[in-house]
Amino acid sequence: MDKPDVAPARKIGSLLLVWRFATVYKGHLAAAILALIVAAAATLAIPSGFKLVIDRGFSAGTGDIGRYFQYLLLIVAVLAAATALRFYFVSWLGERVVADVRTATQRNLLALAPRFFEENRPSEIASRLTADTSIIEQVVGTTVSVALRNIVVGIGGIIYLLTLAPKLTAMLLLGIPFAILPIVFMGRRVRILSRSTQDRIATVGTIVAETLGAMKIVQAFGQEKREGDRFATAVEDAFEVSRRRIRLRAIMTAIVILVIFGSIVLIMWQGALDVAAGRISSGTIAAFVFTGGLVAGAFGALTEVYGDLLRGAGAAGRIAELLSEVPEIRAPANPVPLPTPSQGRLAFDRVSFRYPTRPEVKALDDFTLAIRPGEMVALVGPSGAGKSTIFQLAQRFYDPGEGTVSIDGVALPATDPAMIRDRIAMVPQETVIFAASARDNLRYGHWDADDAALWSAAETANAAEFLRALPDGLDTYLGEGGARLSGGQRQRLAIARAVLRDAPLLLLDEATSALDAESERHVQQALERLMANRTTLVIAHRLATIRMADRIVVMDGGRIVEQGTHSELIGGGGLYARLARLQFDDAA
Ligand SMILES: Nc1ncnc2c1ncn2[C@@H]1O[C@H](COP(=O)(O)OP(=O)(O)OP(=O)(O)O)[C@@H](O)[C@H]1O
């Protein structure tokens, strides 16, 4: 995902994304801009107020001075109200845009094929969704508003200065190029450093996530010190880059302020001479200095926001990449509907497939298998034989390089992936339990199921008894990863989930983890009930399951090496007979 450095103009252009999201809220945007302009105008009106106070108020005696102070107070009141409104609307927009960007990005991510998540680290994507969006929020809520305010104050200020004293203003303007040059030169360097900082912070995040997720392994292997050092190095690395960026920005700010305030002093000097000679009034010089200060401050602030804008643009650019990622696997323009009612046929015809991230290995090699409606086929074979890959392709998580996979006679790419998956219930080897209630975990594949349906599925899956024993029944929170359930209970929950899904095709990846005999019997019973009346493809590890199968398909190296029933294959004395001897000697 990391693109080579692009030109700054294009990078700032990435902020267009933010603009696109902000323009949805036209009313708020208009209010924010209006408040911004009024506040800037009020800021500039203050020096003109002082000019009046000094020139008219003082010279006309104390009687009249109140009027000008009232005028000043009015400006201050307008300034206060406009600033508050500006803050409200701009911050609102910032938060709103970030909320929308997060939702849109997550929605797009949900549609992407597994390949994307194999090629991009999930922790990095997560950090984009949180860290990068926070940067955008800061940019919209603070930086852009500071930038716009200072541009308005800067330009408006210069115009006002020109009306006050053109000659002095010309002198002031001569100083500005001196301030712009270092920004141009150093800005590029700052930009590279900020990108580098963000990359390093992402690395820090990845290490944290990785280590925290594997704390037991880290401790079991006694790697605490190594992990500690690795993390410290990454943190120091990030600090070092930040330090260089901060130093550069500090120097940049110093140069700009020095040049601007330096020219103001020189100009005041000249102005003092003009006042002494009676060429301009003392109110004018006071207003000029005040406004000059505002203008200088505005330009100073602009140099600071430039770096932030680039940082925000970088973040927006990365979010834009996530937003524009087109799902590799999606429905065609006119998807062919799968026949209803479903027949429950699944066929692989001369399928060859390599995983995109491992193109050197043929995970499936000229694989042909037709599963009849209602048939139960057991897949067996050594690790890496390609059994799970069959499941991946059946659900169209990947498209095969050659050959076709079809359900009920419809080639998968011709139809909508959602329709395909709707026909399939999957029981994975490792049950995924979400950090939610037992109820939500059960009905994950069938969200409108009522409690009666949930309990009936739980009965079928032999899960009702332990679910009933939970402290709050179906409302019991199952904890992160279902930590409160035993292995066998988790499996039965997964089975109940598949029962509720009630799909014609069942893909079952039997868990390999050993269960005690009682638990094993419960799970086996549940599986048998689940498989009844469905076309089932099972990656089998249990002898009981294998014996029940109508057909056993033995795989090795992505190919079918043998098929038949248990007794046929044992008699054949091939790979299956060998595997069975190794695996089932104890059980048989
Ligand atoms: N997501 C993936 N990315 C890259 N290569 C993969 C991926 N999944 C599997 N492979 C590779 O594809 C080949 C077939 O793997 P597969 O997972 O289908 O085997 P399996 O028979 O299910 O093995 P096991 O019983 O160990 O789960 C193996 O060489 C494996 O390393």
The ligand as an SDF file (V2000), in Angstrom:
LIG
                    3D

 31 33  0  0  0  0  0  0  0  0999 V2000
   -3.9880  -17.8860    2.9640 N   0  0  0  0  0  0  0  0  0  0  0  0
   -2.9660  -18.5430    2.3890 C   0  0  0  0  0  0  0  0  0  0  0  0
   -1.9850  -17.8490    1.7600 N   0  0  0  0  0  0  0  0  0  0  0  0
   -0.9660  -18.5090    1.1760 C   0  0  0  0  0  0  0  0  0  0  0  0
   -0.8380  -19.8310    1.1370 N   0  0  0  0  0  0  0  0  0  0  0  0
   -1.7630  -20.5770    1.7350 C   0  0  0  0  0  0  0  0  0  0  0  0
   -2.8750  -19.9700    2.4040 C   0  0  0  0  0  0  0  0  0  0  0  0
   -3.6350  -20.9560    2.9250 N   0  0  0  0  0  0  0  0  0  0  0  0
   -3.0280  -22.1140    2.5890 C   0  0  0  0  0  0  0  0  0  0  0  0
   -1.9070  -21.9010    1.8720 N   0  0  0  0  0  0  0  0  0  0  0  0
   -1.0280  -22.9240    1.2860 C   0  0  0  0  0  0  0  0  0  0  0  0
   -1.7870  -23.6780    0.3760 O   0  0  0  0  0  0  0  0  0  0  0  0
   -1.5020  -25.0650    0.5000 C   0  0  0  0  0  0  0  0  0  0  0  0
   -2.7610  -25.8450    0.8470 C   0  0  0  0  0  0  0  0  0  0  0  0
   -3.1880  -25.4320    2.1340 O   0  0  0  0  0  0  0  0  0  0  0  0
   -4.5280  -25.8840    2.8560 P   0  0  0  0  0  0  0  0  0  0  0  0
   -4.7110  -24.9650    4.0000 O   0  0  0  0  0  0  0  0  0  0  0  0
   -5.6120  -25.9880    1.8740 O   0  0  0  0  0  0  0  0  0  0  0  0
   -4.1130  -27.3340    3.3840 O   0  0  0  0  0  0  0  0  0  0  0  0
   -4.9070  -28.2790    4.3690 P   0  0  0  0  0  0  0  0  0  0  0  0
   -4.9500  -29.5850    3.6850 O   0  0  0  0  0  0  0  0  0  0  0  0
   -6.1860  -27.6710    4.7490 O   0  0  0  0  0  0  0  0  0  0  0  0
   -3.9160  -28.3550    5.5950 O   0  0  0  0  0  0  0  0  0  0  0  0
   -4.2640  -28.4360    7.1740 P   0  0  0  0  0  0  0  0  0  0  0  0
   -4.8290  -29.7840    7.4250 O   0  0  0  0  0  0  0  0  0  0  0  0
   -2.9320  -28.2580    7.8170 O   0  0  0  0  0  0  0  0  0  0  0  0
   -5.2080  -27.3250    7.4720 O   0  0  0  0  0  0  0  0  0  0  0  0
   -0.4230  -25.1760    1.5450 C   0  0  0  0  0  0  0  0  0  0  0  0
    0.8150  -25.2420    0.8630 O   0  0  0  0  0  0  0  0  0  0  0  0
   -0.5440  -23.9000    2.3250 C   0  0  0  0  0  0  0  0  0  0  0  0
    0.7000  -23.5220    2.8470 O   0  0  0  0  0  0  0  0  0  0  0  0
  1  2  1  0
  2  3  1  0
  2  7  2  0
  3  4  2  0
  4  5  1  0
  5  6  2  0
  6  7  1  0
  6 10  1  0
  7  8  1  0
  8  9  2  0
  9 10  1  0
 10 11  1  0
 11 12  1  0
 11 30  1  0
 12 13  1  0
 13 14  1  0
 13 28  1  0
 14 15  1  0
 15 16  1  0
 16 17  2  0
 16 18  1  0
 16 19  1  0
 19 20  1  0
 20 21  2  0
 20 22  1  0
 20 23  1  0
 23 24  1  0
 24 25  2  0
 24 26  1  0
 24 27  1  0
 28 29  1  0
 28 30  1  0
 30 31  1  0
M  END
$$$$
